[in-house]
Amino acid sequence: MNVGIVGATGLVGEKVIQILEERNFPVKNLLLFSSEKSAGTKMVFRKEDVEVAPLTKDVFKNLDIAFFALEESLAKHWIPIAQKECIVIDKSSAFRLAQDVPLVVPEVNGEKIKEHKNLIANPNCTTIPLVVVLSPLQKEFGLKRVIVSSYQSVSGAGRNALNELIYETEVLAISEEIIKDAESVFPARIAGNVIPQIGKFDKQGYASEEKKVIEETRKILELPNLPISATCVRVPVRIGHCESVNIELEKEANIDKVIKTLKSADGVKLADSDKYPMPIDAEGNDYVLVGRIRKDLAFENGIVLWLVTDNLRKGAATNAVQIAERLIKEDHELHK
């Protein structure tokens, strides 16, 4: 089939190319698109160079599936054009909460894919691992309340953010002052620091990233009234998002039963009881790694756990490719 990647030169776009090859996705022709600035760049797919072309409204006519990895404003402009011609799998937040757009994590609600109208949304990189863990617990015990704190790597903010961390780390090593300017990705120094803000704050004091986690989790789990609160923090790590999750269950559950439930859950990999997952364990991995599962001492039927995932893979590109794989199985025309 003919596959396109829009935003191919970004961190997520690059990772989609890699994962399509790793998973032997049935690509007949791979077409790559980007801004005029990046057009002409050559990317490697199956040991062959593929030149990145500028994005125009005519490129979608020959595509079966288009993976979008653009920022929200650009996605809002281009996706309505693209979905008239092909099926779009979108990584941006532009259409995630639209009622007629499936928001999909295949391990959790893959059946929603069949409801698409040529557009399927890929959730936030923090939401994806969270719902992979919450879904089996919801089915087994019910969810009464969720409180999550995330510790998110800089790659989640893009290539410029990653470069900013590298630069600031080098500057700090020789004890020079770091000066922030209008070109800076982060509002404060990220090297040797943590920043408890991802996105703009609303009137309630919640950052946009926190609202995404809350609203997307409710939509994916089909629990519109789930009490859930989030605090999202940027940390000076290259790759890997971590989350500390406090869960109050509807039913009583001992830790052994919780562990058994998660151990059998699709997409989850448990750490040994005396170990815990870290970002260095998650990098290059497509599982949601879970550890430090314990009873919450503050309230009844409460558990606490720690999870880590590669935000560029399962948190973004791998999830998108898994959506496409499920789509092919259910769409006979694509399967041809």
N, C-alpha and C positions, 0 to 999 in steps of 0.2 A: 504494500500500500504506500501511498504518497504521504509523507509525514513532514510537517513544518515545525520549526521552533522559532518563535518570535521573541527576541531578546536573547539570542544565542550566545552572545559574548559575555554575558553576565555570569556570576557565580552559579546561579540556579540553571541557566541555560546550558552552560558547559556541563553541569552535572547530569542534565537530562540526556545529552549526547552520550555521555559515558555509560549511563544506566541502560539506555536503549541497546547499546552494544553488549553490555554484560548479560542482559536478560534475553538476548537473541530475539528482540522484538522484530516482527515481520515487516521490516522496512524495505520497500522496493526502491524508492527515491527519497533522499533526505534533503530538504530545502531549509536553509538557514537565513534568518533575517535579523536586521538590527537597524540602528539609526544610520544616517549618512556618515557620521563620524567613524563608525566601526565597520562600515561596508568595505569589502575587499579583504578583510581578515580571512585567513584560512584556518579551518578547524579540521581535526582528524576524526574520521569515522570509519571503522573497519579497515584501518591502515590506508585509507585514501583521503586526500585533501578535498574538503568541501568549502567553496568560497562563500562567504557571507554576503548576501545581497541586501540592498536597501529595501525598506518596507514600503510597499505601495498597495493601493486598494485592489489591484488586479491579481496579486500573487496567490490569493486563496482559492481561485477557481480550479486549480489542479490538485488541491489537497484533499485528503480524506480526514485527517486529524491535524489540528494545530495546537501545539503546546505554547501557552503564553506565559512569559516571565518578564512582564513589564510592570512599572509602577502604576498605581491606581488610576491616575488621570489619563495616562496613555491607553490603558486597558479599556477605560470607558469609551474612548474614541474609536479604537480599532476593533474591538470585539463585536459590536453590532454589525460591522461590515463583514467580518470574517464568518460569523455564524450563519450568514445567508448562503454560504458556499460549502462549509465543512463543519465538522464537530470541533468545538473548542474546549480545551481543558485549561482553566485559568488559575494561575497561582496568586494573583493579586486579590485584594479585599474588595474589589469593585462591585461584585455581584453576589458575594457569599450569602448575604442575608435576604436576597430577593426571594419571594415566595415560590416563584416558578423555576428556580435554579437549584438543582440538587447540590448539596454540600457534602462531599463524600470522603470517607475513610473506608476503604474496601473491607477491612477486617470487622468494621462496626456496622456500616449501613450500605454495603455494596449493592443491595437490591434497589436502592434509590436511583442508580445509574439509568435504569430503563425509563425513568420519568423525564429524561433530558429533552430539551428543545434546542439541540445543537450547542448547548453550553452546560458544562459541569464545573463547579468551583472546587478548588483544592483549598483545604482549610489552612489557617495560620500554623506556623511551625511549632508553636507552643501548644496549640489546641490538639493537634494530631496525636502526639504521644499521650496526652492527658486522657482523651476519650478512648484510646486503645486499652488503657488500664481501667477506666471507669466503667466501660460497657459490660464486661463480664461480671463485675461486682454489682452493677445495677440489676442484671438478669438474675443473679443468684440471691442477693440480699436486699436489693432496693437501696436507693440513695436518699438520704434525708438532708444532708448538707455537705458542701465541699469548700475548702479553703486551700488555695494554691499560691505558693511563692515560686517564681521562676528566676533562674540565674542564666541569662542568655548570652551566648557568645557574640562577638562583634561581626562575624560573617553573616549573621542574620540581617545586618544593616547594609550589606553589599560590599563590593570590592574596595571602594574608597574607604570604608570603615576599617576593613582589614589592613589596608595600607597605613591608615592613621595609627592603629595600634602598633604596627611594626616600627613606624617612624618615631613615635613617642617613646617606645621602649628603648630604642637606640639613643635617643637624646638624653633620657634619664640616666643611662649607663655612664654618660660622661658628665653628669650633673649640670646640664644646661637647662635653662628655663624654657618651658613649653608655652608658646603664645597661641591662643585660639583666635581665629578670625572668621570672617563670613563664609569661607570655604570649608571650615571644619564640619565634620559629620556630627560630632557629639558636642553638647553644650559645655562640657567640662573635660578635663584630661581623663582619658580612659586607661592609659598605662598606669599600673599600680593603684587603681581606683575602682570603685563601683558606682554606677549611676542609677538611682531608683526612679528613672523616667524613660519610657520607651513610647514615643509619640507625644501628641499634645494632650494637655490636661483639659477635662471638661469642668463644668460648674460644680460637680460633686467632688472634684479632686482626683478622679480616676484618669489615668493615661489611656490613650486610644488602644494600645496593645492589650491592656487589661480588659477593656470593654469587648475587644474582639474575642478574647478567651472566654469570657462570660457568655456572650450572646451566641457564639458558634457552638460551644459545648451544649447549651440548651437546645439548639436546633438539631444538631447531629443525634443527640440522645433522645430527642422528642420529649423533652421535659421542660416546657416553657416556663414553669414556675420554680425550677430547681434553685434553692438558695445557694449561691456560689459567689465567692469573692476572690479577687486575684491581685497580687502585687508583682509587677514584672520589673526585673533589675538587669541592667547590662553589666557584664563582668569582663575583665581583660583576658579572655580565652578566645583562641582562634575559631575553633569549631566545637559544637556540642552544647545543647541546651539541657539544663538540669531543672528539676522541679521537686519541691518539697510539698507533698499533698496530704492534707488532713481531711479524712472522710468520715462522716457520721452515717452509719448504715441504718436502714429501717428495721432489719432483723438482727437478732443476736448472732454473732459469729465469732468462733475462736480463731486465733491466728493460724492454726494448722489448716483450717478449712479455707481461709482467705488465701493462703499460700497455694493450696491445692487448686483453687479456682484460677488463680493467675498463672500457675504453672501450665495449665492446659489451654490457656487463652492464645488465640492466633496472634502472632506478631510480638508476643511478650517473651522475654528471656530473663529468668531470675538469677540473681547472683547467689553464690553459696552463702549460707547463714553467717559465716564469719568474715565475709567480704562485702564490698559495696561497689557499684559501678561509678565511673568517673568519665569526664569528657574524652580522655585519652583512650578509654575502652570503647566508646561509642563511635569514634571517627572511623568511617569506612564500613560501618555496620548498619544493617537495615532493620534491626530489632529495636524495640523499646526495652531498654535494660532497667530492671527494677531490683531494688535492695532495701535494706533497713526497714523491713516490714515489722511493725510492732503495734501493740495496743496503745491507744491514746489514754493517758491517765487522767485527762480532764473531764471526760464525759463517757457515758455508757454507749456501747456499740460503736465506739470510735476506733479508727486505725490511722496510722501514719506511715507513709512510705516515701521513698526517694526514687526518682526515675531520671534517666538520661537518654538522649537520642542524638543522632547526627542530624542537625537541623537542615543541612543541604541535601541529605538523602531522604530518609523517611519523613523528615519534617517538610520536605518540598518535592524534590525530583522523583524519588522512588515512589512516593504516594501517587504522583501524577501518572507515572508509567503503569502502576498497578491499576489505576482507574482505566487506562486505555486497554490493558490486558483483559479486564473484566468486560469492557465495552465490546471488544471483539468477540468474546464468547457468546454475548447476548444479541449481537447485531449480525444477522446472516449476510447482509450485503457487504459489511466490512470484512467479514470472514472470507469472502470470496477473493 
